[in-house]
Amino acid sequence: MPDKENLKKQIIQAVEKVKETNPMAGSITNTVTINFVANTQLAVGGSAAMVYMPDEGELIAKSGGATYINVGTLFPIYEQTLPLTAKSLHDMGKPWVLDPVAIGIGSLRTDLLRKFKEFKPSVIRGNPSEIIALAGLWGLDGGAGESRVRGVDSTDSVNAAKAAAVSLAKYTGGAVAVSGETDLVTDGSIIAYSYGGSHFMEKITGAGCALGGVIAVYATAASPFIAALTGTAVFNLAGSRAEAKTDAPGSFQTQFIDELYKAAADEIADNQFDIIEI
């Protein structure tokens, strides 16, 4: 059985290193959520840079500590930007986080996500339906031939995506984070279930996108699995605390960013999670 106390120590180290070094984690992300993603990255101690153009993507790949790629809203230029950025990250051995938002909607999105297979993202973050669909697109165990994504929403449970998450993590050699009522994080050999969060996360735009951006921040300071687990833990902690202080989505979003900022390393590590071996 994995040593839970050792995992907590690694979470603390990741949080403290980020706060000390203010690392750059660039993003090519959903235009609906750019502001929220950037603000959450800043709140946990990172530095944000949001870009669109191919040369800019290549630049953040070279200069940043990690990069977040989210395919939620696509422009024609992304047909050049995203593969070039992902290839640069892979060739340089830089960590990067993929969010396969709305997989299955449109040929450009499908083609881009198919191309990403060879560039092996360090962390894949998505809802259960997205994780199942991506494993299917990449021809891996646990995947489905057709996407069951409804817009940006999932029609599957977190546990339904467990096999797909494990196979994706084994293929990439990194980690997968599946977001839901209880979050699942795996490196292909162990699974962590992380608890907390808030029902208000479903009432604001971009909670999942922001999580991907924050995981990228932690990926500058930790292994893919620890980065994914740390990002998930701080989101669940901040979500629980923000909900206790608010009663509506608008104020929740503001309070949530505040709670991300205020969360201490030991508090994040102590947020409830369970570990099982596969």
C-alpha positions, 0 to 999 in steps of 0.5 A: 500500500502506498505511504499516505504520509509520504504523499502528504509530504510531497504535496506540502513540498509542491505547495511551498515550492510554488509559493516560493518560486512563483513559476510560470505556467502558460495556457492556451485555454477556453476563451470563456474561462481565461480570466478565471483560469489565470486568477486561480493560477495566481491565487495558488502562487503561480504566474499566468500567461494566456496565448493564442498564436503558434509562435507564442505557444512555442515561446511559452513551451520554451520559457515556462515551467509547464503549460496547460492546453484546453480545447474548449473553444477553438479558433482556426489558428489553433490547428497550427498553435496546438500541435506545435506547442504540444510537440515542443513540450514533448521534445523538450521534456516539459510537463504539460496538462491536457483538458479534452473539453467537449471531445467529439464535437467537431472534426478539428477538435477530434483531429487535434486530440488524436494528434496529442496522443504522440506527444503524451501529456503529463497530466490529463484532466477531464470529466468522466465522459471526456476521459472515456472518450479520449481513451476511445479516441486513442484506442486504449482500454476503458474507452468508448467509440463515441463521446457521451459528452453533453456540451461540456458536461459529463453523462458518466460517473467518475468510477465509470471512467476508472479503467479509461483513466488508468489506461491513459495514465499507463500509456502517457507515463503521467497522471489522469485527474477525473473530476466529479462529486468525488475526484479520482487521480491516478498514475496507472498504479495507484488511485486516489479519491479526493473529497470536498468541493462544492455544488456551486462548482457546477453553477459557475463557468470554468471550475474544471478549466481552472483546475487544469491550469492550477495542476499545470502550476504544480506540475512545475514543482512536482511529479504529474501524480503529485501535481494532479493530486495537489491541484485537486486537493486545494480545489476541494478544500477551497470549494468546501470553505467557500461554500460555508461562507456564501449562498450563491454562485457569484459570491462563491466564485470570488470567495473560492479564489480567496480560499485558494490564496489562503490555503496553507500547505499542511491544510491542503495535504490534510484535505481528505483523500483515500489511496488504493493500489490497482 
